[in-house]
Amino acid sequence: MGLAIFGMRFLEVIFFLGLAGSAVVVVISFIEDGKELFGKDEQE
């Protein structure tokens, strides 16, 4: 029973770490797309 509870808690932590990582990727993508959309992306 203790092993099952540990497994559930471990999976919860991994899930929320993945969720936080995905949120970071979405924010970075939003910023980069905003730069490209508004023409602030400097290309040579």
JOSULKA-V604541 format. One record per pair of residues at least 4 apart in sequence whose ideal C-beta (glycine too) atoms are under 7 Angstrom apart, sorted by the first residue. I is the first residue (numbers start at 0). GAP is how many residues later the second one is. If there is no record, write none. Layout:
# JOSULKA-V604541
[[I;GAP] [I;GAP]]
This chain:
# JOSULKA-V604541
[[0;4] [1;4] [2;4] [3;4] [4;4] [5;4] [6;4] [7;4] [8;4] [9;4] [10;4] [11;4] [12;4] [13;4] [14;4] [15;4] [16;4] [17;4] [18;4] [19;4] [20;4] [21;4] [22;4] [23;4] [24;4] [25;4] [26;4] [27;4] [28;4] [29;4] [30;4] [31;4] [32;4] [33;4] [34;5] [34;6] [35;5]]
